Amino acid sequence: MKTIHNKMIMGFILLALSISASHATPLRMDYSVTDLGGGLFDYEFELVLDNNDNSWVSGQGWRWIIFGDQASAASPLTDFIGDTNDLPIGPYTSYSSSSGGHNGPTLGHVFDYWIPTSIGDYLSWSGTSTANLAQGELLFSTLAGTLNGGVAANFEVANRTDRVPEPATLALMGLGLAGIGFARKKKAA
């Protein structure tokens, strides 16, 4: 009897995790991390309207984007320094920080909304931190109001998408290394 009870509890836990892991918003956040050396990492962010939940309709908007969000605890990106030359086009003019039930670096504006016009529209921004967050460790939320029924993101998991060199770039690097090797061999002869 105890085994059946434990299996039922595990089933409910797995169901709850699968529900919370699914997207409940038409937005997706992607990020990549590049090691700059000396314990510093460069972050590139994109917030994309992908309409994965089919809830988006034209005219919806979102305010206050919190990335590196954490529920009632310190953000893993507490030391994030945003590149002010790389703020997203739209209502955002500075980086700030949220606190309380949501904690993390924030793109916030009191009155304006980001109102995408079509699926695939996105915002991008960048900055640095000493944290190197792996897949599943970065959460994001959209708070302080949605416009025209937009579905808010609430502790959604961002997708780490580190970019790898394109095949053409790798081929050029290989040719360059081969050329250096050939030049050294010719010089030695």
Wavefront OBJ file of the C-alpha trace (Angstrom):
o trace
v 0.000 0.000 0.000
v 2.854 2.374 0.886
v 4.516 1.692 -2.516
v 1.321 2.588 -4.403
v 0.991 5.776 -2.345
v 4.624 6.758 -3.091
v 4.112 6.087 -6.817
v 0.999 8.264 -6.829
v 2.904 11.100 -5.135
v 5.760 10.776 -7.654
v 3.216 10.810 -10.490
v 1.680 14.050 -9.209
v 5.134 15.617 -8.819
v 6.111 14.650 -12.375
v 2.811 15.989 -13.705
v 3.290 19.284 -11.856
v 6.847 19.600 -13.188
v 5.751 18.915 -16.754
v 2.975 21.494 -16.503
v 5.295 24.148 -15.054
v 7.984 23.371 -17.662
v 5.579 23.938 -20.551
v 5.263 27.433 -21.957
v 2.274 29.340 -20.660
v 3.101 32.424 -22.682
v 3.558 33.243 -26.372
v 7.080 34.442 -25.568
v 10.381 32.560 -25.586
v 13.699 33.813 -24.231
v 16.975 32.580 -25.726
v 20.413 33.440 -24.386
v 24.018 32.616 -25.179
v 27.035 32.855 -22.935
v 30.628 33.536 -23.994
v 33.559 33.151 -21.595
v 35.533 36.412 -21.666
v 38.189 35.043 -19.304
v 38.995 36.078 -15.765
v 35.655 34.777 -14.486
v 33.587 37.162 -16.641
v 30.890 36.024 -19.074
v 29.170 37.901 -21.896
v 25.417 37.344 -22.211
v 23.360 37.881 -25.375
v 19.564 37.800 -24.891
v 16.607 37.556 -27.272
v 12.966 37.694 -26.226
v 10.982 36.245 -29.141
v 7.268 36.267 -29.853
v 7.006 32.649 -31.054
v 3.326 32.125 -30.119
v 4.101 28.604 -28.918
v 0.880 28.524 -26.898
v -1.297 30.075 -29.651
v -2.506 32.822 -27.310
v -1.094 35.851 -29.153
v -3.318 38.265 -31.024
v -2.268 41.512 -32.670
v -2.074 44.478 -30.299
v -0.892 42.598 -27.210
v 2.022 44.044 -25.303
v 4.316 43.423 -22.359
v 6.073 45.621 -19.799
v 8.860 44.958 -17.304
v 10.978 42.060 -18.547
v 12.877 40.365 -15.742
v 15.707 38.055 -16.834
v 17.700 35.995 -14.367
v 14.504 36.028 -12.293
v 14.293 34.262 -8.958
v 11.289 33.801 -6.666
v 11.823 35.626 -3.361
v 15.607 35.044 -3.425
v 18.706 36.655 -4.892
v 18.988 36.501 -8.677
v 21.779 34.348 -10.107
v 22.614 37.435 -12.240
v 22.859 39.861 -9.302
v 26.060 41.383 -10.708
v 24.746 41.737 -14.291
v 25.968 44.893 -16.023
v 23.879 45.685 -19.080
v 25.398 47.229 -22.169
v 23.582 50.572 -22.354
v 24.495 50.873 -26.051
v 22.587 47.644 -26.700
v 19.186 48.326 -25.133
v 16.255 46.958 -27.131
v 14.453 49.349 -29.424
v 11.185 50.311 -27.797
v 10.267 51.722 -24.437
v 13.381 50.553 -22.579
v 15.942 53.239 -21.781
v 17.891 51.664 -18.916
v 18.522 48.511 -16.942
v 17.154 48.270 -13.433
v 16.563 45.556 -10.863
v 13.398 44.017 -9.445
v 12.968 42.872 -5.872
v 10.418 41.127 -3.708
v 8.597 38.156 -5.243
v 10.585 38.587 -8.476
v 14.284 39.380 -8.358
v 16.655 40.010 -11.209
v 17.963 42.406 -13.806
v 15.022 44.181 -15.426
v 14.096 46.054 -18.554
v 11.309 48.187 -17.220
v 9.198 51.091 -18.237
v 6.251 52.411 -16.280
v 3.966 53.520 -19.087
v 5.004 51.929 -22.396
v 4.744 48.369 -23.619
v 6.675 46.265 -26.107
v 3.978 45.566 -28.719
v 5.228 43.100 -31.350
v 3.512 43.320 -34.729
v 4.013 39.742 -35.954
v 5.179 36.309 -34.866
v 8.967 36.236 -34.934
v 9.402 39.810 -33.649
v 12.036 39.992 -30.935
v 13.962 42.209 -28.557
v 17.695 41.723 -28.008
v 20.171 43.050 -25.444
v 23.485 42.093 -23.853
v 25.711 42.498 -20.816
v 28.181 40.758 -18.538
v 28.115 38.771 -15.305
v 30.416 36.526 -13.297
v 27.713 33.809 -13.338
v 27.791 31.107 -16.029
v 24.198 29.859 -16.078
v 23.630 26.480 -17.714
v 20.516 25.325 -19.564
v 17.545 25.397 -17.177
v 19.136 27.836 -14.703
v 17.892 31.134 -16.139
v 14.280 32.134 -15.548
v 12.393 35.095 -16.987
v 9.124 36.870 -16.296
v 7.091 39.748 -17.727
v 5.404 41.773 -15.026
v 3.720 45.069 -14.220
v 0.966 44.602 -16.698
v 0.125 43.194 -20.071
v -1.795 44.969 -22.789
v -4.928 43.645 -24.551
v -4.911 40.242 -22.873
v -1.247 39.391 -23.371
v -0.312 36.290 -21.365
v 2.432 37.143 -18.861
v 5.520 34.977 -18.509
v 5.961 33.869 -14.913
v 9.255 32.157 -14.036
v 9.584 30.640 -17.514
v 12.808 28.757 -18.305
v 15.018 30.504 -20.870
v 16.746 28.480 -23.575
v 20.580 28.554 -23.713
v 21.628 28.666 -27.351
v 25.378 29.209 -27.441
v 26.397 29.881 -30.982
v 28.935 27.593 -32.590
v 31.144 28.700 -35.480
v 29.582 28.350 -38.920
v 31.100 25.640 -41.184
v 32.531 28.326 -43.495
v 34.276 29.994 -40.542
v 35.728 26.671 -39.451
v 36.915 25.971 -43.000
v 38.638 29.372 -43.198
v 40.300 28.782 -39.845
v 41.478 25.377 -41.053
v 42.904 26.887 -44.258
v 44.674 29.546 -42.225
v 46.244 26.969 -39.926
v 47.256 24.831 -42.913
v 48.850 27.898 -44.525
v 50.835 28.653 -41.377
v 51.979 25.043 -41.226
v 52.968 25.098 -44.899
v 54.884 28.379 -44.456
v 56.796 26.976 -41.473
v 57.601 23.793 -43.354
v 58.818 25.793 -46.396
v 60.915 28.090 -44.177
v 62.531 25.093 -42.419
v 63.503 23.502 -45.761
l 1 2 3 4 5 6 7 8 9 10 11 12 13 14 15 16 17 18 19 20 21 22 23 24 25 26 27 28 29 30 31 32 33 34 35 36 37 38 39 40 41 42 43 44 45 46 47 48 49 50 51 52 53 54 55 56 57 58 59 60 61 62 63 64 65 66 67 68 69 70 71 72 73 74 75 76 77 78 79 80 81 82 83 84 85 86 87 88 89 90 91 92 93 94 95 96 97 98 99 100 101 102 103 104 105 106 107 108 109 110 111 112 113 114 115 116 117 118 119 120 121 122 123 124 125 126 127 128 129 130 131 132 133 134 135 136 137 138 139 140 141 142 143 144 145 146 147 148 149 150 151 152 153 154 155 156 157 158 159 160 161 162 163 164 165 166 167 168 169 170 171 172 173 174 175 176 177 178 179 180 181 182 183 184 185 186 187 188 189
